[in-house]
Amino acid sequence: YNSVMTKGDKVISISKFIDDHVRFYFPDCKSRLVQINRGIDASYFDLDSVSQIRKEKVLSKFSISEKSHVFLLPARITSWKGHMTVLEAAKKILQKNQSLNFVFLFVGNEDGKQTFSKSLIKKIKKLKLEDKIIFCGNISDMPAIYSIADIIISASLEPEAFGRVSAEASAMTKPIISSNHGGSREIIENEMTGWLVEPGNSEELAEKILSVLNLPQAKKDVIGSNARRRVIEKFSLGEMLKKTMLV
């Protein structure tokens, strides 16, 4: 946010995190500030709406075995989204369980030049993770890529204004592990609708991934159901539109 964004007759903040930020840095607009949670389309991000053909198309495109555990990081390829932390966590998972068949999918393009991608590739080679990381680029069918994931990760080192990945994964009833700051803290109730970990802590992230992976499916189903219900109640697109039109 900068001062230009606080000059409207009404100023909408998309999360409590952003609301607090604006109130602190731009106190003159407090009387015009309205918090309306960003919303997502829960009918689009719905596991039941993803056909088997769409799932198989994704698995085939990236040559992913159906026997592999899929860990998904949907994020632009940029330094603050936590890719390096995820690589270190991947190495620790391998050290803790060498027989575990898994792959990490990095979904998203890099902003600007490919300098950070090159540093990631260098790190992957150093950690000997060449067969564990797949760069997918941008994916238009995000519900399908979410649907094949065992666990979805939002590993941002800096706070997210809203936490869109956390909300989308929750709507898909998928296990979501997110950094414990920013907007994701408002979406995820720790160990009730997902899991929160310390930003940049690869050891904690690795342990949490293994812990969630080993949970009984019935437990993961309950958490996923709770997560989707929370998104529909508090972070739905319809609710966001309705509140915006009433401002």
SVG drawing of the C-alpha trace seen along z (x, -y; Angstrom):
<svg xmlns="http://www.w3.org/2000/svg" viewBox="-25 -12 51 59">
<polyline fill="none" stroke="black" stroke-width="0.4" points="0.0,0.0 1.0,-3.6 -0.8,-6.9 -2.4,-7.0 -4.4,-3.9 -6.0,-5.6 -7.5,-8.6 -10.8,-7.0 -14.2,-7.9 -14.0,-4.3 -10.8,-2.3 -11.3,1.5 -8.8,3.7 -8.8,7.4 -7.8,8.9 -7.3,8.0 -3.6,8.1 -3.9,5.4 -6.5,3.5 -4.1,3.3 -1.3,2.3 -3.3,-0.6 -4.5,-1.8 -1.0,-2.0 0.7,-3.6 -2.2,-5.8 -4.3,-6.7 -5.9,-9.6 -8.1,-7.2 -9.4,-5.1 -12.9,-6.6 -13.1,-5.5 -11.6,-2.1 -13.7,1.0 -12.5,4.6 -13.9,7.0 -12.2,10.3 -11.0,11.3 -13.2,14.1 -12.6,17.1 -15.0,19.1 -15.7,22.3 -17.7,23.7 -14.7,23.5 -12.2,24.7 -14.2,27.9 -12.6,31.3 -15.9,33.0 -16.0,30.9 -12.6,32.2 -13.0,35.2 -10.7,38.2 -9.7,37.2 -8.5,33.8 -6.4,35.4 -4.9,37.9 -4.1,35.1 -2.0,33.4 -0.2,36.6 0.6,37.5 1.8,34.0 4.5,34.0 5.1,37.8 4.1,38.2 3.5,41.8 0.3,42.4 2.4,44.0 4.2,40.8 3.3,38.5 2.7,35.1 3.6,31.9 2.5,28.7 4.0,25.2 1.8,22.8 3.7,19.5 5.6,17.2 9.2,18.2 10.6,15.4 12.9,15.3 10.3,14.4 7.8,17.2 9.9,19.8 11.2,22.1 14.7,22.3 13.1,23.3 11.1,26.0 14.2,27.4 15.9,27.7 12.8,29.4 12.8,31.8 16.4,32.8 15.5,33.3 12.5,35.5 14.8,37.6 17.3,38.0 14.5,38.9 12.9,41.4 15.0,42.5 12.4,44.9 9.6,42.3 8.4,41.8 7.6,38.1 7.9,35.2 7.5,31.4 5.7,29.4 6.7,25.7 3.7,24.1 4.2,20.6 6.4,18.5 9.4,16.3 9.0,12.5 11.4,10.8 14.8,12.4 15.6,16.0 18.3,15.3 16.3,16.8 15.4,19.9 19.0,20.4 19.9,20.2 17.1,22.7 18.5,25.1 22.0,24.8 20.6,25.6 18.7,28.6 21.8,30.0 23.8,29.3 21.2,31.2 20.9,34.0 17.1,33.4 16.9,33.5 14.3,36.3 12.3,34.7 11.5,31.2 9.3,30.4 9.0,26.9 5.5,26.7 5.3,23.1 1.8,21.5 -1.1,23.9 -4.5,22.7 -6.4,25.6 -5.5,25.0 -8.3,27.1 -6.8,30.1 -3.3,29.5 -4.6,29.1 -6.6,32.3 -3.6,34.5 -1.7,33.1 -1.3,34.9 -0.2,31.7 -0.3,28.1 2.3,25.7 2.4,21.9 6.0,21.2 6.2,17.4 9.0,15.7 7.1,12.4 3.5,12.1 0.8,12.6 -1.8,9.8 -4.6,12.4 -3.3,16.0 -5.0,17.1 -3.3,20.4 -4.4,21.2 -8.0,20.4 -8.0,22.3 -6.4,25.4 -8.9,25.2 -11.8,25.0 -10.4,28.1 -10.4,29.9 -6.7,30.5 -4.2,30.5 -2.5,27.1 0.7,26.1 1.3,22.4 3.7,19.9 2.5,18.6 2.0,14.9 0.0,12.5 -3.4,13.3 -3.0,17.1 -3.3,16.9 -6.9,15.7 -7.7,18.5 -6.1,21.4 -7.0,22.5 -3.9,24.5 -4.5,28.2 -8.3,27.7 -8.4,26.5 -4.7,26.8 -1.2,26.3 0.9,23.3 4.7,23.4 7.5,20.8 8.4,19.0 11.8,20.1 12.1,23.1 12.9,26.0 13.2,28.5 9.8,27.7 8.3,27.8 9.8,31.2 8.6,32.7 5.1,31.2 4.9,32.6 5.8,36.1 3.4,35.8 0.5,34.7 1.3,37.4 1.1,40.1 -2.2,38.9 -5.1,41.3 -7.2,40.4 -10.3,40.0 -8.5,37.3 -7.4,35.5 -10.9,35.7 -12.4,34.0 -9.8,31.2 -10.4,30.8 -14.2,30.6 -13.7,28.0 -11.4,26.0 -13.9,25.9 -16.8,24.9 -14.7,22.1 -13.8,20.7 -17.5,20.8 -18.6,19.0 -15.8,16.4 -14.0,16.1 -16.5,16.7 -16.6,14.7 -20.3,14.1 -19.9,12.6 -17.1,10.4 -19.1,9.1 -22.2,8.5 -20.3,6.5 -18.4,4.5 -21.7,3.4 -23.0,2.3 -20.1,0.0"/>
</svg>
